[in-house]
């Protein structure tokens, strides 16, 4: 009897997998792409010579409270801090024209005093419940 030779069906050509470079001294494969950075689109706050420090003193009386202070410059969030009891929030880079947004809630009363000139002027007092106020740094 003659032996028949069977031919295997041809496999479809498949793309080769990308080779991964091995890190020196490492047994694991590493595949890292370098990020592309477009500096003309970067959002960065510029520190100028006119920056000052500011303190936001918060006092909760007759109950608990929570407050978040957000500092914005040209619409960009620069700094955001929260307190859940009476205390001081320290802001190191404050410039004229910045906006300080205060959001909070208290069970009793709250008093807010800012150490730099603002419009509206501080200290301000708030009753029980939520409060929201924006200050422009003068």
C-alpha positions in Angstrom: 0.0 0.0 0.0 1.1 3.4 -0.8 1.3 6.0 1.9 -0.8 9.0 1.3 0.7 12.3 2.0 -1.8 14.6 3.7 -1.2 18.3 3.4 -2.3 20.6 6.1 -4.6 23.4 5.1 -2.7 26.7 4.8 -3.1 29.1 7.8 -4.1 32.6 7.1 -1.3 35.1 7.5 -1.6 36.8 10.9 0.2 40.0 11.8 3.1 39.5 14.1 2.9 40.7 17.7 5.0 43.7 18.5 8.1 42.8 20.3 8.5 44.2 23.8 11.8 45.5 24.9 13.2 44.0 28.1 14.4 46.4 30.8 18.0 45.9 31.7 18.3 43.5 34.6 14.6 42.7 34.6 12.8 39.5 33.6 9.5 41.2 32.9 8.7 42.7 29.6 8.2 46.4 29.4 6.1 48.3 26.9 6.1 52.0 27.6 5.1 54.8 25.3 6.5 58.2 25.7 3.6 60.7 26.5 3.2 63.6 24.1 3.1 66.9 25.9 1.9 70.0 24.1 3.1 73.0 26.2 0.9 75.4 24.4 -2.2 73.6 25.9 -0.8 73.1 29.4 -2.8 74.7 32.2 -0.4 76.1 34.7 -0.6 78.7 37.4 2.1 81.3 37.2 3.6 82.5 40.5 4.4 86.2 40.3 6.2 88.5 42.7 2.9 89.9 43.9 1.7 86.6 45.6 0.9 86.8 49.3 -0.1 84.3 51.9 -3.7 84.3 53.3 -5.4 82.6 56.2 -9.1 81.6 56.2 -10.1 81.4 59.9 -13.2 79.3 60.4 -15.1 79.1 63.7 -18.1 76.8 64.2 -20.2 77.7 67.3 -23.0 75.6 68.9 -22.5 72.5 66.7 -20.5 70.8 64.1 -19.7 72.0 60.6 -17.7 71.4 57.4 -16.2 74.0 55.0 -14.3 73.8 51.7 -12.3 76.7 50.4 -11.3 76.7 46.7 -8.9 79.3 45.2 -9.3 80.0 41.5 -7.1 82.1 39.2 -8.4 82.9 35.7 -11.0 80.1 36.1 -8.4 77.5 37.0 -8.5 75.7 40.4 -5.2 76.6 42.2 -5.8 75.3 45.7 -8.6 73.5 47.5 -8.7 72.6 51.2 -11.4 71.5 53.7 -11.9 71.6 57.5 -14.5 69.7 59.5 -14.0 71.7 62.7 -13.0 75.2 63.7 -9.5 76.0 62.4 -7.4 77.8 59.9 -6.9 77.2 56.2 -3.5 78.4 54.9 -3.2 79.6 51.3 0.4 80.3 50.2 -0.1 81.8 46.7 -2.8 84.4 46.6 -2.9 87.2 44.1 -5.1 90.2 43.5 -8.1 89.2 41.3 -8.2 85.6 42.5 -11.6 84.2 43.5 -12.0 82.3 46.8 -15.1 80.1 46.8 -16.4 79.0 50.3 -18.9 76.1 50.5 -20.0 74.8 53.8 -22.7 73.6 56.2 -23.0 74.0 59.9 -25.4 72.8 62.6 -25.1 76.0 64.7 -23.4 79.1 63.4 -20.2 79.7 61.4 -17.9 82.7 61.3 -15.4 83.2 58.4 -12.5 85.7 58.5 -10.0 86.1 55.7 -6.6 87.7 56.5 -6.3 89.7 53.2 -8.7 92.3 51.7 -11.7 90.8 50.0 -15.0 91.8 48.4 -17.3 91.3 50.3 -15.4 92.2 53.4 -14.9 89.7 56.2 -15.6 88.5 58.9 -19.0 87.1 57.9 -21.4 85.0 60.0 -23.7 82.3 58.7 -26.6 80.5 60.4 -27.4 76.9 60.6 -27.6 75.1 57.2 -25.6 75.2 54.0 -23.9 78.3 52.8 -22.0 79.4 49.7 -20.1 82.6 49.2 -17.5 83.9 46.7 -14.8 86.4 47.6 -12.7 88.4 45.2 -9.1 89.0 46.5 -8.4 92.8 46.3 
